[in-house]
């Protein structure tokens, strides 16, 4: 089982919080963040990064179900 990570670049402000929290999952590329890999092993750190994103630009999906950010 893998999760799919996506960053909405129309919302991302490139704060770098995700890359600082989880450099193995996110990196800054020019002015925006991007996932290191679109498919990842399930991990709470990905959900933490989605939760901490100041613009809620990170989406984590398990198949069709959105698991992050958490409510």
Residue, then its C-alpha position, 0 to 999 in steps of 0.5 A: x500500500x502506498x499514499x499519493x502526495x500532491x502539492x497545489x502550486x497555485x496555493x503553495x507559498x514556498x514557506x519550506x515548512x514541509x521540507x524542514x519537517x520532512x526533507x525525505x518527503x519534500x523539497x523546495x524547487x524555485x519558489x514552491x515545494x514539491x514532493x520528492x516522490x509522488x508515491x510514498x509509504x504511509x507515514x505520520x510525518x507526511x500527515x504532519x507536514x500536510x497539517x502544518x502547511x500554512x496554506x493547506x497546499x499538501x494533499x495526501x491520498x490513500x487511493x481515492x480517500x483523502x487522509x491529509x491534511x487531517x481535520 
